[in-house]
Amino acid sequence: QTSGWTEDVVTREVQYTWDKIAMVKRNESAWNYLRGVLDHSEDSSVTETQRQLVNTRCEELLQSGCDSPYLAGFLVELYKLQLEDNPEADKTALVAKISDICTKLAGDIDIVRCKYWRFISDSVTKK
């Protein structure tokens, strides 16, 4: 793709990636690509709109019982971004969500990286 990360490109790539995630929720590459698309968007309002859309879809997936460590980790990243970038965000609720997901990751979903998830939870809680 050579046209840059315009609104059309970002919207198309987010939808494409989400379609692939819907087929295989534990595909780490798809989650990494989605992260990259959102990070490289050239328009901050497009980035925010697409992040909100992805956030909603991720929460729906998590509530449906999906236990993909990539989904949970991605949600933690989205919540951390909201804490940092949105002064009007409910910080107490976001910290609680991050802590809850990190506890699940450390104890059930991604035990191999349990120390990492505890560190993330602790670092967010202490801020």
N, C-alpha and C positions, 0 to 999 in steps of 0.2 A: 504494500500500500504506500503510495507516494504523495497523497494529497494532504498529509498532515492529519492531526487528530481533531478534525472538525466535529461539529455537533452530529452530522449525519453519520460519520465514520464511527464515532464513539457509541452512538445509539445502536447502530447496526452490529457492532462488535460485542457490545454488552448482551444484546439479544441472542446473537449467535452462540456466545459462550454460555449463556444461561441455558440454551437449548441442549448443549453438550453436557452441562452439569446435571440437567434433569435426567439424562440418559444414564450417566455414571457419576454418582455423587461423590465417590471417593477417588476421583481423578484429580490428583494434585496439580497436574499441568493446567487444567482448565481454571482452577482457582487462582493459580499464579498468573495466568494470562488475564483473567478478569481484574486482578489487582493492578497489573500493568496498564491495562486500558484506562482504568479510572485514574491512575497516577499521571498518565501522559495527556489527558484531555487538555486542550488549549483554552477552553472557556470554563471559568470557575462555576458559572451558573449551571452549565451542562453537567459538570462533574457532580455538583451538589444534587441535582435532579436524579441523575443516574445512581448515585450512592444511596439516596433515599429509596429508590425503586429496588435496588439490590438488597438493601437493609430489610425492607418489608418481605421480600421473597425469601431471604435467609431465615428470618424469624418464623415465617410460615413453614419452611422446611424443618427447622428445629422442632417446632411444635407438633409437626406430623410424626415425630419419632426418629428422624434421621440422626444417626450418630456418627456422621463423618467428622473426623478430627479437622479436616480442612474447612468444612462449614463452620464449625465452632470457633476455630482459630481466626477465620475471616471475620466473623461477627465481633470477636474481641477487638480486632483491629478497627472495625467500623465504629464501635462504641468508644474506643480510645480517641479516634479522630473527632468524634462529636464532643468529647470532654475538652479537647484542646482547641477546637475551632469554633465552637458555638457557646458564647457566653450566656445565652438564654436557656441552655439545656438544663434539665433536671439532673444535676451532678450526683446527688444521692442515689437516684434510681439507676443511673448509668454505672456507677461504681458497684452497686449491688448486682446488676446484670453481669458485669465483667467478673466479679468475684465468684458468682454462681457458676458461670460457664467455665472459668479456670478451675474451680473445684471439681467439676465433672470431668474436665479434660485430664486433670492430674490423677483423679481416682478411678475413672472408668474408661474413658475414651482413648486417651493418649498417654498411657502410663510410662512409656519410655522417656517422655519429656516432662515427667511430673515436676521436677525441680524448676524447670523453665516456667511452667504454668503457675507454680506457687510464687516464683519471683515476680511475674507479671502482675498477679493479683496483689501481692504485697506492695509493689511499686505504685500501683494505682490507688490502693487504699491509703497509703501514707501521704499522698499529694494533697 
